[in-house]
Amino acid sequence: MPDATYIAFVPTAKRDRLRTILQTEDTGPLAWREHRTLFGSEFYFSGPPGLARKAQAYVAEWVITG
């Protein structure tokens, strides 16, 4: 099955924290990259479709509630 990529926007105030978390955790088959924008960063999660979607959904929820 081909990999899927999902994107989560993270505001500037939270992007450093998320980047640190992603760098220190073992993400297994999930790859991520960051594209900085004017008001935050777009985090791209690529890997097995179910895992990439769950990561994107988790980050989106984390941004709203955290």
C-alpha positions in Angstrom: 0.0 0.0 0.0 1.4 3.4 -0.9 2.2 6.0 1.8 -0.1 8.9 2.5 0.8 12.4 3.6 -1.3 14.6 5.9 -0.6 18.2 6.9 -1.2 19.9 10.2 -0.7 23.6 10.7 0.9 24.6 14.0 1.1 28.2 15.1 4.4 29.8 15.9 3.9 29.6 19.6 3.7 25.8 19.5 5.9 24.8 16.7 9.2 24.6 18.7 7.5 22.3 21.3 6.1 20.0 18.7 9.4 19.8 16.8 11.2 18.9 20.0 8.7 16.2 20.8 9.0 14.7 17.3 12.8 14.8 17.4 13.0 12.9 20.7 10.2 10.3 20.1 10.6 7.2 17.9 8.0 7.7 15.2 8.6 4.3 13.7 7.4 4.1 10.1 6.0 7.6 10.2 8.2 10.3 8.7 7.7 14.0 9.3 9.0 17.3 7.9 8.4 20.9 8.7 7.8 23.8 6.3 7.9 27.1 8.1 5.4 29.8 7.1 4.8 33.4 8.3 2.4 32.5 11.1 3.6 29.0 12.1 4.6 25.8 10.4 3.1 23.1 8.3 4.0 19.7 9.6 3.8 16.9 7.0 3.3 13.4 8.3 4.0 10.6 5.8 3.7 6.9 6.2 1.0 4.2 6.3 -2.3 6.0 5.7 -3.9 5.1 9.0 -0.9 6.1 11.0 -0.3 9.4 9.1 -4.0 10.3 9.5 -3.9 9.6 13.3 -0.8 11.7 13.7 -2.4 14.6 11.9 -5.6 14.3 13.9 -3.7 14.1 17.1 -1.6 17.2 16.3 -4.6 19.2 15.2 -6.4 18.3 18.5 -3.2 19.1 20.5 -3.0 22.6 18.9 -6.6 23.4 19.8 -6.6 22.0 23.4 -3.0 22.5 24.4 
